[in-house]
Amino acid sequence: MTPNISTPLLQAEKLTVRFGGLVALNGFNLSVPKGGLIGLIGPNGAGKTTVFNLMTGVYKPTAGTVLFEGESIGGRPAHAIARRGIARTFQNIRLFSGLTVRENLLAATAYARRHETFGTILGWPASLARMRANEKKVEEMLSLVGLSAHADAEASSLPYGSQRKLEIARALMTDPSLLLLDEPAAGMNPTEKEALRKLVAQIAARGLGVLVIEHDMRFVMNLCTTITVLDHGEVICVGDPKTVQNDKAVIEAYLGVEESHGLA
């Protein structure tokens, strides 16, 4: 699907976050189109996770606006933003380790199902139909991430890379329009990273906007079409991978000195 650049799915304008005298983010701008693969990179402490926390209601902006599908979401509570259509994963995997792979995915529908317990027990047609729809969606997500054969295994028994994919599948169970991935390739070996890259590209091809924080430069450069670079809370570069790789300010931010060659 070709993204409609003229109508961004997410638009952040002049976002600023202050914690007392500390400015964590200063005048931040970002645009994510439908079906877009956007990278957000920068040295440790640059403000990347602060951006995600703003997008998902963990923090409230000190100044600036966040528009999602044309509607302001800045300062809304996290649960309201999640229901609005934004899902995220975290740097540290947060699965229900004692549940099976299938149960982890069904857990993502718990909020929608909490009012239907009696309807399901009593066999109400609408409740049963929604239960079957959720079960069908679970099978679709398992197939998408390649975990169908492990549906009844405990989540904690999966290899690390598969746990990462399960976390992404669980986020997709909420039917988001925008997926935020925080360090999805962390801890993966090269084979797992390539499988993940293909999966994320496939997700974007379904029409979702995807915003990725990642330290692995090779991974993000081979995945994203546009990359925003943060340093000390400010944007220092926006462009395609080649532009970012050869930008002097980006090289200096990562290496601490100006270099004549691009980032590997």
C-alpha positions in Angstrom: 0.0 0.0 0.0 1.3 3.4 -1.0 1.3 5.8 2.0 -0.7 9.0 1.6 2.0 11.5 2.6 -0.5 14.4 2.5 -2.5 13.1 5.4 -0.2 11.8 8.2 -1.4 9.2 10.5 0.6 10.8 13.3 1.8 14.4 13.4 3.9 15.7 16.3 4.6 19.5 16.2 7.0 21.4 18.4 6.8 18.9 21.3 8.6 19.9 24.4 9.0 18.0 27.7 10.5 19.5 30.8 11.2 17.7 34.1 12.0 20.6 36.4 15.0 22.3 34.9 15.8 19.3 32.5 14.6 19.7 29.0 14.1 16.1 27.8 12.6 17.1 24.4 12.8 20.4 22.7 10.6 21.5 19.7 10.3 17.9 18.4 8.5 17.4 15.0 7.6 14.0 13.4 5.3 12.7 10.8 4.2 9.1 10.3 2.2 8.3 7.2 -0.2 5.4 6.8 1.9 2.4 5.8 5.1 4.3 6.6 8.2 2.8 8.1 9.8 5.6 10.2 13.0 5.2 12.3 13.8 7.2 15.4 17.5 7.0 16.4 20.0 8.8 18.5 22.7 8.2 21.2 21.7 7.0 24.7 19.7 9.7 26.5 18.8 11.5 23.3 15.1 11.5 24.2 13.8 8.6 22.0 11.8 6.8 24.7 10.5 10.1 25.9 8.9 10.5 22.4 7.2 7.1 22.8 6.0 7.9 26.3 4.4 11.1 24.9 2.7 9.2 22.1 1.2 6.7 24.4 0.1 8.9 27.3 2.8 8.0 29.8 4.0 11.7 29.8 2.1 14.9 29.1 3.8 17.4 26.8 4.9 20.7 28.4 4.3 22.3 25.0 3.4 21.3 21.5 0.8 19.1 19.9 0.3 15.4 19.0 -2.3 14.7 16.3 -3.4 11.1 15.6 -5.7 10.8 12.6 -6.2 14.5 12.9 -7.3 14.4 16.5 -5.3 15.8 19.4 -4.1 13.1 21.8 -1.5 15.0 23.8 -2.1 14.5 27.5 -4.8 11.8 27.1 -4.5 8.8 29.5 -2.6 5.7 28.2 -5.7 3.5 28.1 -7.6 6.0 26.0 -4.8 6.3 23.5 -4.4 2.5 23.2 -8.1 2.2 22.4 -7.8 5.0 19.9 -5.4 2.9 17.9 -1.8 3.2 19.1 0.1 0.1 20.3 3.6 -0.3 21.5 6.3 -2.8 22.5 9.0 -2.2 25.1 12.8 -2.5 25.4 12.3 -5.3 27.9 10.0 -8.1 26.8 6.8 -7.9 28.9 5.0 -11.2 28.2 2.8 -13.2 30.6 5.5 -15.9 31.0 3.1 -18.4 32.8 0.6 -18.3 30.0 0.8 -20.0 26.6 1.5 -18.2 23.4 -2.2 -18.4 22.5 -3.3 -17.1 25.9 -0.9 -14.1 25.6 -2.6 -13.1 22.4 -6.1 -13.6 23.9 -5.1 -11.4 26.9 -4.9 -8.4 24.5 -8.6 -8.7 24.0 -9.4 -8.8 27.7 -10.7 -5.2 27.9 -13.2 -5.8 25.1 -14.3 -9.1 26.6 -14.7 -8.0 30.2 -18.4 -7.0 29.7 -19.2 -10.2 27.8 -18.5 -12.9 30.3 -22.1 -13.5 31.2 -23.1 -13.2 27.5 -20.6 -15.9 26.6 -21.7 -18.2 29.4 -25.4 -17.8 28.5 -24.6 -18.3 24.8 -25.7 -14.9 23.6 -25.1 -14.9 19.8 -23.3 -11.5 19.7 -20.9 -12.6 22.5 -20.2 -15.9 20.9 -19.6 -14.3 17.6 -17.0 -11.9 19.1 -15.4 -14.8 20.9 -15.0 -16.7 17.6 -13.7 -13.5 15.9 -11.0 -13.2 18.6 -10.0 -16.8 18.2 -9.8 -16.4 14.4 -7.6 -13.3 14.9 -5.3 -15.2 17.2 -4.8 -17.8 14.5 -4.1 -15.0 11.9 -1.5 -13.4 14.2 0.2 -16.7 15.0 0.5 -17.3 11.2 1.8 -13.8 10.6 4.6 -14.1 13.0 5.4 -17.8 12.3 4.3 -19.2 15.7 1.4 -21.4 14.8 3.3 -24.5 15.7 4.0 -23.1 19.2 0.5 -21.8 20.1 0.1 -24.1 23.1 3.7 -23.7 24.4 4.4 -21.5 27.4 5.6 -18.1 26.3 8.7 -18.3 28.5 9.8 -21.5 26.7 10.2 -19.7 23.3 13.6 -18.6 22.0 14.3 -14.9 22.6 13.6 -13.9 19.0 10.3 -15.7 19.0 9.3 -13.9 22.2 9.9 -10.6 20.5 7.7 -11.6 17.7 5.0 -12.8 20.1 5.1 -9.4 21.8 4.5 -7.7 18.4 1.7 -10.1 17.6 0.0 -9.3 21.0 0.3 -5.6 20.2 -1.4 -6.2 16.8 -4.3 -8.0 18.5 -5.6 -4.6 19.5 -6.1 -3.6 15.9 -3.9 -0.5 16.0 -3.4 1.9 13.2 0.1 2.8 14.5 2.7 0.5 16.0 5.6 1.8 18.1 8.5 -0.7 18.4 11.1 0.1 21.1 14.4 -1.6 20.4 12.7 -4.7 18.7 16.0 -6.2 17.5 17.8 -5.9 20.8 19.5 -9.2 21.8 18.8 -10.9 18.5 21.3 -12.7 16.3 21.7 -11.8 12.7 19.2 -14.5 11.4 16.6 -13.4 13.9 17.1 -9.7 13.0 16.6 -10.4 9.3 13.4 -12.4 10.0 12.2 -9.5 12.2 13.0 -6.9 9.5 10.8 -8.9 7.0 8.0 -9.2 9.5 8.0 -5.4 10.3 8.0 -4.6 6.6 5.1 -7.0 6.1 3.2 -5.3 8.9 3.6 -1.9 7.3 2.5 -3.3 3.9 -0.8 -4.1 5.6 -1.3 -0.3 6.0 -0.1 0.3 9.5 2.2 3.1 10.3 5.3 1.9 12.1 7.7 4.0 14.2 10.9 2.2 15.3 13.5 3.1 17.9 16.6 1.0 17.3 20.3 1.1 18.1 21.3 -1.4 15.4 22.1 0.9 12.5 22.2 -1.8 9.9 18.8 -3.0 10.9 17.1 0.4 10.9 18.9 1.6 7.7 17.7 -1.5 5.8 14.1 -1.2 7.2 13.0 2.4 7.3 12.3 4.8 4.5 12.7 7.9 6.6 14.8 8.4 9.8 14.7 11.1 12.4 17.8 11.6 14.5 17.7 13.0 18.0 20.5 14.3 20.1 20.1 15.8 23.6 16.3 16.2 23.0 16.6 18.0 19.7 16.2 16.8 16.1 19.6 17.1 14.2 18.6 15.3 11.0 15.7 13.9 9.1 16.0 12.1 5.8 16.4 8.8 4.0 19.0 6.3 5.2 21.7 7.4 2.9 21.3 11.1 3.9 21.4 10.2 7.6 24.4 7.9 7.2 26.5 10.7 5.7 25.2 13.6 7.8 28.1 15.3 9.7 26.0 16.2 12.7 24.8 12.6 13.0 28.3 11.2 12.7 29.6 13.6 15.4 26.7 12.8 17.7 27.4 9.0 17.5 31.2 9.1 17.4 31.9 12.2 19.3 34.1 13.7 16.6 33.5 14.7 13.0 34.4 12.0 10.5 34.7 12.0 6.7 32.9 8.7 6.3 29.3 7.6 6.9 28.0 5.4 9.7 28.2 1.7 9.1 
